Amino acid sequence: MIWKAKDLSADQKAAIESLLGRQVLENESISVHAIEPPVLSSERRAELAQALRKHFAEVDARREPGSPEEADKVLTEAMRSTRPGYRSHR
């Protein structure tokens, strides 16, 4: 089902904005879907976790060293690119 933002109650709008992390505009349409997670065996879950560890180890091996301040700056920039109103809590 699709709802128009202008037709939402104040509580519904507040809940959606909380989930989205931004204000909902009056001309927007909202659709909510519940998705059941796929069933994974313990073995498959372990395989995927190992593949991720391998991938991140390869990424870490190729990256240049940086200071914690540089890392914070990069993370803040990434957050702001997806959530324009983001402010660091530091």
N, C-alpha and C positions, 0 to 999 in steps of 0.2 A: 504494500500500500504506500502511496506517496501523499505527503501532506504539504500544503503551502505554509511557509513560515508565518505569513500574516494571519493564518487561521489557528495557530497554536495558542494555547493558554500560556500565561506568564510562567507557570511552573514547568510546562513542557518545553518551552523555549529555553528556560534556564538550564534544564537538564541536558538538552542537546548542546547548548553552548559550552557547558562544562565538559562534555565528552569530546567535542571538537577542539576546545581550547581557543575558541574565537567567537566573535559575535556573529549571529545569523542575520542575514539581510532579509528584509521584508519580501523581496521578489524571488527569494530562493525556494526551491522545493527540497523536501527532506524525505529520505527513504531509509528505513531501518530494517536490517536483516539479521537474524540470528543464524549463525553457521556452526554446525556441529563439527568439532575437530575430528580429523581422521584418526582411525584406530591404528596405533603403531605397536608392533611387538617390542619387547625389551631388546631383542637383538637388533632390530632395525633402528631403534632409538639410539643404541650404542654406536652403530655404524655411522649414523648421521652426526652424532656428537664428535666422533673421531675425525670425520671428514671436515667438520668445522674447525676443530683444533688444528688440523694440518693446514687448512686454508689460512687461518689467522697467523700461524707460525711463518708461513711463506710471506704473507703481507708484512709482518714484523721484520723479517730478515731483509726486505727490500727498502724499508723506510729509513729516512735519515733521522738521526737523533734530534730531539728538540727538548726545550725546557718545559716544565709544568705550566708556565705562563703562556707559552705558545700553544700548548695543547688546549688550555682553557679558552684562548682566543678563537681557535679553530672550532671548538665545540659550540661556543656561543654564537659564532657566525652561522654555523649549520642550523642551530635552533631558530635563529632569527629568520633564516631563509624559508623555513616552513611555518613558523609562528611569528609574524611580524611584531607582535606586542610583547615578545619574550624579553624578560629582564633576568639577569643573573641574580642568584640569591646570595652572592658573596659580597 
